[in-house]
Amino acid sequence: MMTLQARLTLVFALLTTLTAGLAIYGVGRLAKRQLLEGVDFRLDSQLEGIEEKLKQAGMPEDADAISKAIREHTLSSAAFFYFSIHHDRKGILFQSENLEGMILPDLTHGFGKLTFDMPRLGVIRIGEYYLGSLHLQIAISLRHMAVLDEQYSQMTLAVVLVSFVMSLLIGAMLSRRLLRPLRVMQQTASRFSSKNLDERIPDPSGNDELAKLARVLNQSFEQLSHAFKQTRQFTEDTSHELKTPLSLIRLHAERVQNDEALPIHLREEMDELMESILHLNQVVEKLLFLARSDAKLLPVKREQTDTVAFVADFVEDAELLATSKGLSFDVGCNEKGSASIDTKWIKQVLYNLLSNALKWSPRQGVISLESRHINGHWSLRIKDEGPGVPKQELEVITRRFSRASTPGPAGAEQVGIGLGLAICKSLLHLHEGTLSCHNRKDSRGFEVEFQIPAHS
């Protein structure tokens, strides 16, 4: 049968090792999830590039036209990404050359991002996106994550083994000290009653066996007190040290990055990985700025701004964007005045409104802007010549995740998720402003107007 000291040592070792193992495992899972979010962000970034190329080409549905539009982009990204475009009825229209004829899994019934283990390609992360009637698939290899995961697992096993051995040694020493009074009491239990220790065994002045036993017991109590303080300090120090695994992923990545034997193509991936780790929190903040805006946590630095110069600066970019889409941009009015705004956020509002107008305007259409100062408010209105929005949807179009369906420029139905106008409405709310949407009365088209108080 195991002695009490042996059992205490074993329990201490198991609990300490289990705590360390769970902490390292949790950190590893968190780091892996953050790495995967970084990979998903890179997939979404590639989506923006492909979508821009396709829009510039007029969103073709012909294989040759698609290849001509995005071939250069896919070749420049071939070291890291795989691309595939298919149509609901026409099948596969484009595949990047690095796929070598392999077909990526179809996520038609589960749009999003999934991880697969494919022959020759290994473990890859696939994202599938709607682009009108086209389904764009973008995949990226997770070989670097597999290597990191394997190395992290090896490191975790080593840390757990070392923790177990060290905790056995420390547990043995602590249990020996903690149980010393019990061993003394066991030797003297036949002489002294445990119920009368305080009364019967004072510190005697003599030097006989009873006096020595009393002194030993007193010393044992002091050691117990000291051991208790040591145990509490040890627990605090251990809790503090368990926080250090939070930085293991960065240190591990730096170690791999500084390895001279690391291949060049993996070194570039490691550079991007390090950058993703360092900026992950900033990226998440940007992606969640709408929620922060709702909670009034978005930093807004309002300054009195000359609206004429502000609008003129925006118009320069708007004209270039409209021209690239075969459209015209017209400034009907730009009245003098000023308003208290955060130029960064109001520019984002304008670009969101312009993006909607560019999306719905017919070829050779005209997008117009009017900037006026009315009753102490700065009013800015953007109009297009698109099909407009059904009357029953005007009241809900600025709601988050609302869907507005209407015939597009080419006669096909287009659908939007409504986040653009919801973001605009939220940002304007931070400026004490309002957003209103209407179908044009003077002609065919849609108009959006916002008003912001012009006072300081």
C-alpha positions as a printed Julia matrix, in Angstrom:
456×3 Matrix{Float64}:
   0.0    0.0     0.0
   1.27   3.47   -0.93
   2.33   5.72    1.9
   0.63   9.06    2.43
   3.77  10.86    1.3
   3.89   8.88   -1.96
   0.19   9.52   -2.65
   0.51  13.25   -2.01
   3.55  13.44   -4.25
   1.77  11.6    -7.07
  -1.42  13.7    -6.81
   0.59  16.93   -6.76
   2.56  15.81   -9.81
  -0.57  14.77  -11.73
  -2.46  18.0   -10.96
   0.51  20.2   -11.83
   1.17  18.3   -15.05
  -2.52  18.33  -15.98
  -2.75  22.08  -15.39
   0.34  22.75  -17.49
  -0.87  20.42  -20.24
  -4.33  22.0   -20.39
  -2.84  25.5   -20.49
  -0.46  24.58  -23.33
  -3.26  22.78  -25.17
  -5.56  25.79  -24.83
  -2.87  28.15  -26.06
  -2.19  25.86  -29.0
  -5.86  25.73  -29.95
  -6.16  29.5   -29.67
  -3.03  30.04  -31.75
  -4.22  27.56  -34.38
  -7.58  29.3   -34.57
  -5.89  32.67  -34.94
  -3.63  31.28  -37.67
  -6.68  29.88  -39.45
  -8.41  33.26  -39.2
  -5.31  34.79  -40.77
  -5.52  32.23  -43.6
  -9.22  33.04  -44.1
  -8.38  36.74  -44.24
  -5.84  36.03  -47.0
  -8.5   34.08  -48.92
 -10.91  37.01  -48.6
  -8.16  39.37  -49.8
  -7.68  37.24  -52.9
 -11.44  37.37  -53.45
 -11.3   41.15  -53.69
  -8.57  40.99  -56.32
 -10.38  38.39  -58.46
 -13.73  40.16  -58.11
 -12.18  43.45  -59.2
 -10.65  41.81  -62.3
 -13.92  40.16  -63.23
 -15.92  43.35  -62.72
 -13.48  45.23  -64.92
 -14.12  42.59  -67.58
 -17.89  42.95  -67.19
 -18.45  39.76  -65.12
 -18.09  37.41  -68.13
 -19.48  33.88  -68.09
 -17.3   32.64  -70.93
 -14.27  30.49  -70.08
 -11.88  32.35  -72.42
 -12.97  35.76  -71.2
 -12.61  34.69  -67.56
  -9.15  33.25  -68.22
  -8.08  36.44  -69.98
  -9.35  38.58  -67.08
  -7.75  36.75  -64.17
  -4.94  34.64  -65.65
  -2.23  37.16  -64.8
  -3.5   37.49  -61.22
  -3.63  33.71  -60.68
  -0.15  33.22  -62.1
   1.32  35.84  -59.76
  -0.36  34.11  -56.79
   0.34  30.54  -57.91
   3.0   30.01  -55.24
   0.38  30.14  -52.5
  -3.16  29.93  -53.93
  -5.26  27.68  -56.17
  -8.23  29.06  -58.1
 -11.3   27.52  -59.7
 -14.45  29.09  -61.15
 -17.54  27.11  -62.06
 -21.06  27.91  -63.21
 -24.3   26.31  -62.04
 -25.17  25.22  -65.56
 -21.94  25.48  -67.57
 -19.72  23.6   -65.13
 -16.05  24.48  -64.61
 -15.0   27.6   -66.54
 -11.53  28.18  -65.15
  -8.85  26.4   -63.13
  -5.41  27.7   -62.21
  -2.53  25.82  -63.78
  -1.03  24.75  -60.43
  -4.07  22.5   -59.82
  -2.78  20.3   -62.68
  -6.27  19.17  -63.58
  -7.37  18.39  -60.03
 -10.91  19.43  -59.12
 -11.5   21.22  -55.82
 -14.4   19.95  -53.66
 -17.66  21.72  -54.46
 -19.08  23.65  -51.49
 -22.27  24.7   -53.32
 -24.51  23.55  -50.47
 -22.29  24.97  -47.77
 -20.72  28.22  -48.8
 -17.92  29.3   -46.5
 -14.48  27.93  -45.75
 -13.53  24.31  -45.08
 -10.32  22.32  -44.73
  -9.62  19.25  -46.88
  -6.79  16.73  -47.28
  -6.33  16.19  -51.03
  -3.93  13.94  -52.93
  -0.79  15.74  -54.14
  -2.01  19.06  -52.71
  -2.0   17.9   -49.09
  -4.05  19.76  -46.48
  -5.66  22.86  -48.0
  -8.16  25.51  -46.89
 -10.91  26.22  -49.44
 -13.15  29.26  -49.54
 -16.11  29.44  -51.91
 -17.82  32.7   -52.85
 -20.8   33.89  -54.89
 -19.98  36.2   -57.79
 -23.35  36.49  -59.46
 -23.94  33.16  -61.2
 -20.28  32.22  -60.8
 -18.87  30.23  -57.91
 -15.3   31.25  -57.13
 -13.16  28.77  -55.2
  -9.87  29.9   -53.68
  -7.64  27.41  -51.86
  -4.39  27.79  -49.96
  -1.99  25.12  -48.72
  -1.79  24.58  -44.95
   1.56  22.81  -45.07
   3.17  25.47  -42.92
   0.43  25.07  -40.3
   0.9   21.28  -40.35
   4.63  21.7   -39.72
   3.97  24.15  -36.88
   1.33  21.88  -35.42
   3.69  18.89  -35.45
   6.51  20.85  -33.88
   4.17  22.35  -31.3
   2.91  18.85  -30.43
   6.47  17.64  -29.93
   7.26  20.64  -27.78
   4.07  20.1   -25.76
   4.98  16.47  -25.09
   8.46  17.5   -23.95
   7.08  20.2   -21.64
   4.53  17.79  -20.13
   7.21  15.16  -19.45
   9.54  17.72  -17.89
   6.68  19.16  -15.82
   5.78  15.7   -14.55
   9.35  14.89  -13.49
   9.91  18.28  -11.88
   6.57  18.16  -10.07
   7.46  14.73   -8.68
  10.7   16.1    -7.23
   9.08  19.25   -5.89
   6.11  17.28   -4.58
   8.4   14.86   -2.79
  10.24  17.69   -1.05
   7.05  19.52   -0.11
   5.28  16.43    1.16
   8.29  15.48    3.23
   8.29  18.88    4.9
   4.53  19.0     5.31
   4.34  15.54    6.81
   7.26  15.93    9.21
   4.98  16.94   12.13
   2.82  13.89   11.46
   5.83  11.58   11.69
   6.86  13.18   15.01
   3.28  12.91   16.33
   3.2    9.26   15.3
   6.38   8.57   17.35
   5.01  10.33   20.45
   1.3    9.44   20.12
   1.64   6.68   22.77
   2.84   9.23   25.31
   0.72  12.24   24.55
  -2.93  12.64   23.7
  -3.66  14.63   20.59
  -6.54  16.33   22.41
  -4.25  17.81   25.03
  -1.18  18.74   23.05
  -1.53  22.46   23.63
  -1.94  22.05   27.34
   0.24  19.06   28.03
   3.24  19.8    25.94
   4.38  23.33   26.57
   7.93  24.27   25.83
   9.73  23.0    28.91
  12.82  24.52   30.4
  14.56  21.2    30.79
  16.34  19.09   28.29
  14.68  15.71   28.76
  12.92  13.7    26.09
   9.57  15.43   26.68
  11.17  18.84   26.29
  12.95  17.75   23.15
   9.69  16.37   21.77
   7.88  19.62   22.56
  10.59  21.65   20.89
  10.44  19.38   17.85
   6.66  19.77   17.65
   6.95  23.55   17.94
   9.58  23.59   15.26
   7.36  21.38   13.14
   4.47  23.82   13.45
   6.76  26.66   12.36
   7.91  24.58    9.42
   4.29  23.88    8.52
   3.55  27.6     8.54
   6.63  28.26    6.44
   5.75  25.41    4.11
   2.23  26.82    3.71
   3.63  30.2     2.67
   5.98  28.49    0.26
   3.09  26.51   -1.2
   1.01  29.68   -1.67
   3.94  31.47   -3.28
   4.6   28.47   -5.47
   0.97  28.47   -6.6
   1.11  32.19   -7.44
   4.39  31.8    -9.3
   3.05  28.79  -11.18
  -0.09  30.68  -12.18
   2.07  33.51  -13.45
   4.39  31.19  -15.37
   1.44  29.43  -17.01
   0.75  32.69  -18.85
   4.01  32.41  -20.77
   2.71  29.74  -23.16
   0.61  32.53  -24.69
   3.77  33.74  -26.42
   4.93  30.28  -27.51
   3.4   30.5   -30.96
   5.29  33.7   -31.72
   8.57  32.4   -30.32
   8.14  29.15  -32.19
   7.43  30.97  -35.42
  10.51  33.16  -34.93
  12.63  30.07  -34.34
  11.4   28.53  -37.58
  11.83  31.84  -39.37
  15.46  32.15  -38.26
  16.33  28.59  -39.26
  18.91  28.83  -42.04
  17.72  25.53  -43.48
  14.22  26.9   -44.08
  13.42  26.94  -47.84
  13.0   30.32  -49.46
   9.35  29.79  -50.39
   8.54  28.81  -46.8
  10.53  31.77  -45.5
   8.21  34.1   -47.41
   5.24  32.33  -45.87
   6.79  32.65  -42.43
   7.27  36.38  -42.98
   3.6   36.69  -43.84
   2.69  34.47  -40.9
   4.63  36.66  -38.49
   2.98  39.74  -39.92
  -0.43  38.11  -39.55
   0.28  37.24  -35.9
   1.41  40.77  -35.08
  -1.52  42.43  -36.79
  -4.27  39.9   -36.09
  -5.87  41.97  -33.34
  -5.84  45.04  -35.58
  -7.47  43.08  -38.38
 -10.19  41.77  -36.08
 -10.83  45.31  -34.83
 -11.29  46.5   -38.41
 -13.63  43.62  -39.26
 -15.72  44.27  -36.16
 -15.83  48.06  -36.4
 -19.56  47.95  -36.99
 -20.14  46.31  -33.63
 -17.8   48.81  -32.0
 -19.7   51.6   -33.65
 -22.97  50.3   -32.23
 -21.36  50.22  -28.78
 -20.01  53.76  -29.31
 -16.46  52.45  -28.96
 -15.33  53.55  -32.41
 -12.84  56.43  -32.17
 -14.4   59.49  -33.79
 -12.32  62.66  -34.08
 -14.67  65.31  -35.4
 -13.17  68.5   -36.75
 -14.72  71.46  -38.48
 -14.11  70.69  -42.16
 -14.55  72.69  -45.34
 -17.14  70.59  -47.19
 -16.27  72.12  -50.6
 -12.67  70.9   -50.47
 -13.74  67.61  -48.9
 -16.25  66.89  -51.67
 -13.82  68.01  -54.37
 -11.22  65.58  -53.08
 -13.77  62.75  -53.16
 -14.97  63.7   -56.65
 -11.5   63.16  -58.1
 -11.58  59.5   -57.05
 -15.25  59.1   -57.93
 -14.69  60.27  -61.5
 -11.89  57.75  -61.99
 -13.98  54.92  -60.58
 -17.0   55.87  -62.7
 -14.89  56.12  -65.87
 -13.43  52.66  -65.25
 -17.01  51.33  -65.25
 -18.0   53.2   -68.42
 -20.06  55.72  -66.45
 -20.07  59.47  -65.99
 -19.89  61.33  -62.68
 -21.51  64.75  -62.41
 -21.4   67.31  -59.58
 -24.68  69.18  -59.7
 -23.99  71.41  -56.7
 -21.22  71.92  -54.14
 -22.24  74.74  -51.84
 -19.8   76.51  -49.57
 -19.93  75.63  -45.9
 -18.4   73.48  -43.19
 -19.4   70.62  -40.92
 -18.01  68.9   -37.86
 -17.01  65.45  -39.12
 -14.41  62.73  -38.9
 -13.21  62.8   -42.5
 -12.02  59.18  -42.43
 -15.44  57.77  -41.58
 -17.46  60.12  -43.8
 -15.21  59.2   -46.73
 -16.04  55.58  -46.05
 -19.73  56.48  -46.12
 -19.29  58.2   -49.48
 -17.34  55.32  -50.98
 -19.99  52.86  -49.82
 -22.74  54.94  -51.43
 -20.68  55.34  -54.61
 -20.06  51.59  -54.72
 -23.82  50.93  -54.67
 -24.39  53.47  -57.42
 -21.64  51.96  -59.59
 -23.1   48.5   -59.07
 -26.61  49.34  -60.21
 -25.98  51.97  -62.89
 -26.47  50.93  -66.53
 -23.67  51.25  -69.06
 -23.0   54.9   -70.03
 -25.2   56.0   -67.15
 -24.66  59.13  -65.07
 -24.07  59.28  -61.33
 -24.65  62.7   -59.81
 -23.74  64.32  -56.51
 -25.23  67.35  -54.78
 -23.78  68.96  -51.65
 -25.87  71.65  -49.95
 -26.18  73.42  -46.6
 -29.79  73.61  -45.45
 -31.11  74.77  -42.07
 -27.85  74.22  -40.2
 -27.25  70.81  -41.75
 -24.87  69.55  -44.42
 -26.88  67.54  -46.92
 -25.18  65.31  -49.5
 -27.12  63.35  -52.08
 -25.93  60.73  -54.59
 -28.18  59.68  -57.48
 -27.88  56.95  -60.08
 -29.87  55.9   -63.15
 -30.32  52.29  -62.13
 -33.56  50.33  -61.76
 -34.3   51.62  -58.27
 -35.63  49.58  -55.35
 -39.12  48.09  -54.95
 -41.25  50.38  -52.82
 -41.95  47.74  -50.2
 -38.18  47.31  -49.61
 -37.28  51.0   -49.15
 -38.06  50.93  -45.43
 -35.84  47.92  -44.7
 -32.97  48.44  -47.12
 -30.75  50.09  -44.49
 -31.29  47.33  -41.97
 -28.41  44.96  -41.34
 -28.4   41.85  -43.57
 -31.46  43.03  -45.48
 -31.77  41.81  -49.06
 -32.84  44.01  -51.93
 -33.63  42.3   -55.23
 -34.12  44.25  -58.43
 -33.38  43.85  -62.15
 -29.7   44.65  -62.78
 -28.16  46.68  -65.6
 -28.15  43.68  -67.91
 -31.67  42.59  -66.99
 -30.55  39.81  -64.64
 -31.61  39.86  -61.03
 -28.95  40.97  -58.57
 -29.07  40.58  -54.8
 -27.29  42.54  -52.08
 -26.99  41.75  -48.36
 -27.48  45.36  -47.23
 -24.44  45.75  -44.99
 -23.11  48.73  -46.95
 -26.03  51.0   -46.13
 -26.22  49.62  -42.58
 -22.59  50.61  -42.02
 -23.25  54.06  -43.48
 -26.23  54.52  -41.19
 -24.2   53.48  -38.14
 -21.3   55.82  -38.96
 -23.65  58.73  -39.59
 -25.34  58.04  -36.26
 -21.97  58.71  -34.61
 -22.09  62.15  -36.27
 -25.68  62.76  -35.12
 -26.64  62.36  -38.77
 -29.38  60.56  -40.69
 -29.59  58.47  -43.85
 -32.57  58.3   -46.2
 -33.16  56.32  -49.4
 -35.66  57.02  -52.19
 -36.44  56.15  -55.75
 -35.88  59.19  -57.95
 -38.95  61.2   -58.9
 -37.38  63.18  -61.73
 -36.26  60.1   -63.67
 -35.51  56.42  -63.4
 -33.0   55.65  -60.67
 -32.23  55.6   -56.97
 -30.96  58.3   -54.6
 -29.4   58.25  -51.15
 -29.1   61.33  -48.94
 -27.4   61.93  -45.64
 -27.6   64.95  -43.38
 -25.1   65.93  -40.68
 -25.38  68.92  -38.31
 -23.02  71.64  -39.52
 -22.35  73.11  -36.05
 -19.09  72.54  -34.15
